[in-house]
Amino acid sequence: MHKFEELTGMPNIHFETIYHHRLKDLGEDCKKCGLPLRSVRAKLCASCGHEKN
């Protein structure tokens, strides 16, 4: 827990929150903006609106 705070600078984060956001749950990178899609099943980038082919 202390290591998470040291790395992120965010104090008092609930322990389960650390495991809630996992890279394996994100989709591939958007071809237009380069940010990861919100899930592996996403067909639309939430950041830029680009449709996945």
FIMARTI-248374 format. One record per atom (N, C-alpha, C): residue number from 1; atom name; x, y, z. Coordinates in pm, whole numbers. Layout:
<sites>
NUM/CA/X/Y/Z
...
</sites>
This chain:
<sites>
1/N/83/-119/0
1/CA/0/0/0
1/C/87/126/0
2/N/192/124/80
2/CA/280/240/86
2/C/356/258/-45
3/N/388/148/-110
3/CA/459/154/-238
3/C/369/220/-344
4/N/240/186/-343
4/CA/145/247/-437
4/C/141/398/-416
5/N/133/440/-292
5/CA/131/584/-262
5/C/262/651/-304
6/N/372/582/-282
6/CA/502/634/-321
6/C/513/652/-473
7/N/463/555/-548
7/CA/472/559/-694
7/C/375/658/-758
8/N/254/667/-703
8/CA/150/750/-765
8/C/130/886/-701
9/N/169/898/-574
9/CA/145/1022/-502
9/C/2/1036/-455
10/N/-76/928/-462
10/CA/-217/930/-419
10/C/-231/860/-285
11/N/-255/936/-178
11/CA/-269/875/-46
11/C/-409/819/-22
12/N/-419/728/72
12/CA/-546/673/121
12/C/-632/609/13
13/N/-570/530/-75
13/CA/-644/456/-176
13/C/-682/321/-118
14/N/-807/279/-134
14/CA/-853/150/-85
14/C/-776/39/-156
15/N/-740/-64/-84
15/CA/-656/-171/-135
15/C/-713/-236/-262
16/N/-843/-259/-268
16/CA/-905/-323/-384
16/C/-898/-236/-509
17/N/-886/-106/-494
17/CA/-878/-16/-608
17/C/-754/-44/-691
18/N/-648/-86/-625
18/CA/-523/-116/-695
18/C/-547/-227/-798
19/N/-624/-327/-762
19/CA/-647/-441/-851
19/C/-762/-418/-948
20/N/-841/-316/-927
20/CA/-956/-289/-1013
20/C/-913/-252/-1155
21/N/-807/-176/-1168
21/CA/-760/-129/-1297
21/C/-639/-212/-1340
22/N/-663/-310/-1427
22/CA/-555/-397/-1473
22/C/-536/-380/-1622
23/N/-412/-379/-1666
23/CA/-382/-360/-1808
23/C/-443/-468/-1895
24/N/-456/-590/-1843
24/CA/-511/-698/-1925
24/C/-659/-678/-1955
25/N/-727/-592/-1879
25/CA/-868/-565/-1904
25/C/-888/-460/-2013
26/N/-782/-387/-2048
26/CA/-792/-285/-2152
26/C/-775/-348/-2289
27/N/-829/-283/-2389
27/CA/-816/-331/-2525
27/C/-687/-284/-2588
28/N/-675/-310/-2716
28/CA/-556/-267/-2790
28/C/-552/-116/-2800
29/N/-441/-62/-2842
29/CA/-428/82/-2859
29/C/-509/130/-2980
30/N/-569/248/-2967
30/CA/-645/308/-3076
30/C/-549/341/-3190
31/N/-591/313/-3311
31/CA/-508/338/-3430
31/C/-492/488/-3457
32/N/-586/570/-3407
32/CA/-582/714/-3433
32/C/-508/793/-3324
33/N/-547/774/-3197
33/CA/-489/855/-3090
33/C/-385/780/-3006
34/N/-383/648/-3015
34/CA/-282/570/-2944
34/C/-316/532/-2801
35/N/-427/581/-2749
35/CA/-468/544/-2614
35/C/-535/408/-2616
36/N/-529/333/-2505
36/CA/-592/200/-2504
36/C/-744/210/-2506
37/N/-806/115/-2576
37/CA/-952/107/-2574
37/C/-996/65/-2435
38/N/-1118/97/-2395
38/CA/-1162/75/-2257
38/C/-1179/-72/-2221
39/N/-1198/-159/-2321
39/CA/-1210/-303/-2295
39/C/-1166/-378/-2419
40/N/-1149/-508/-2404
40/CA/-1108/-589/-2518
40/C/-1220/-600/-2621
41/N/-1345/-577/-2580
41/CA/-1459/-584/-2673
41/C/-1499/-449/-2731
42/N/-1432/-343/-2692
42/CA/-1467/-208/-2739
42/C/-1451/-196/-2890
43/N/-1546/-130/-2953
43/CA/-1542/-108/-3096
43/C/-1525/40/-3130
44/N/-1522/123/-3026
44/CA/-1514/268/-3041
44/C/-1420/324/-2934
45/N/-1330/409/-2973
45/CA/-1239/471/-2877
45/C/-1316/578/-2799
46/N/-1314/568/-2667
46/CA/-1386/665/-2584
46/C/-1318/801/-2583
47/N/-1189/804/-2615
47/CA/-1114/930/-2612
47/C/-1134/1015/-2737
48/N/-1125/951/-2856
48/CA/-1131/1029/-2979
48/C/-1249/993/-3069
49/N/-1320/884/-3038
49/CA/-1437/846/-3116
49/C/-1408/762/-3239
50/N/-1282/727/-3261
50/CA/-1243/647/-3378
50/C/-1301/506/-3367
51/N/-1359/457/-3475
51/CA/-1416/321/-3476
51/C/-1310/220/-3508
52/N/-1312/110/-3433
52/CA/-1218/1/-3456
52/C/-1267/-78/-3577
53/N/-1176/-112/-3666
53/CA/-1213/-190/-3785
53/C/-1217/-336/-3756
</sites>
